[in-house]
Amino acid sequence: MIAWLFLAPALLLFLYFKFIPMFVGLWKSFFKVQTFLGDEWVGLENYRTILTDDEFAAAIWHSVVLALGTTIGSIVLGLGFALLIEGPARYLWFVRTAAFLPVVTTMAAVAEVWRIMFHPADSGMLNVVLGWGGIDPQPWLASEDTSLWSIMLMSIWRGTPYDMMIFLAGLVGVDRTLYEAAAVDGASTWRRLVHITLPALRPVFWILFTLAAIRGLRVFVEVYVLTNGGPNGSSEVLMTLIYKLGFQSNELGVASAGGIVLFLATLVLTLVVQMLRRRQAA
């Protein structure tokens, strides 16, 4: 009872600001919401709209591409940086702290800085850097072909330090005697990485894949600040489309259905990853 008393304030906040709105959203997803005229029951019509509408199909595809690209990029770079700065040296605490700063920085502020860096003119910061290597200026966020990839680049930059710290925690648990035995047997650095480090980090990979994939599916602030889904919907993701439908077009029923679809996609993704992890462990 004492534990529940300590948990009660947080549970009440979760109940009022998370669980009740979730159930209200589920209920509203079966209605055509009309604020002053009364809600009209439409059943699964809102869900049919989501599954058949071209805008929703494009937004779902963009969300999947962004989630996959961000997940793979942040995990690969996070592992690389973790291997580079893993060790007991005293100066490494500063390097780790500096590398972790993007994670604790406000997302809206970070996105605004990157929006300035993505300026498509010759004077844009990233284009100036590319010019040093003789590469022509890129349109970045201003082009339908590169807008989504530009957002992915910023998302990888922000997600890499988080994955790096989780990998560092996992590397601490690797038995160092295995490295010594492998070195005595003549194993190269690459073979030690493949046959010792990566198998030992398998549980960490499952955790990071789940978290990164969910983070990629639920991306909102980056897209909203950088492009707001443009140009011409080329970077529209499910979260921004739900926001626009609910708060700009006042189609709260369809927006609620979109939120439920996103929740179910996240839930299915998590369950599939956990199932695969348990099967592999068995």
Secondary structure as GFF3:
##gff-version 3
##sequence-region A 1 282
A	DSSP	alpha_helix	2	14	.	.	.	ID=ss1
A	DSSP	pi_helix	15	19	.	.	.	ID=ss2
A	DSSP	alpha_helix	20	28	.	.	.	ID=ss3
A	DSSP	beta_strand	31	32	.	.	.	ID=ss4
A	DSSP	beta_strand	40	41	.	.	.	ID=ss5
A	DSSP	alpha_helix	45	52	.	.	.	ID=ss6
A	DSSP	alpha_helix	54	85	.	.	.	ID=ss7
A	DSSP	alpha_helix	92	104	.	.	.	ID=ss8
A	DSSP	alpha_helix	107	117	.	.	.	ID=ss9
A	DSSP	alpha_helix	125	132	.	.	.	ID=ss10
A	DSSP	three_ten_helix	140	142	.	.	.	ID=ss11
A	DSSP	alpha_helix	147	172	.	.	.	ID=ss12
A	DSSP	alpha_helix	176	184	.	.	.	ID=ss13
A	DSSP	alpha_helix	189	192	.	.	.	ID=ss14
A	DSSP	pi_helix	193	197	.	.	.	ID=ss15
A	DSSP	alpha_helix	198	200	.	.	.	ID=ss16
A	DSSP	alpha_helix	202	217	.	.	.	ID=ss17
A	DSSP	alpha_helix	221	226	.	.	.	ID=ss18
A	DSSP	alpha_helix	238	247	.	.	.	ID=ss19
A	DSSP	alpha_helix	252	281	.	.	.	ID=ss20
###
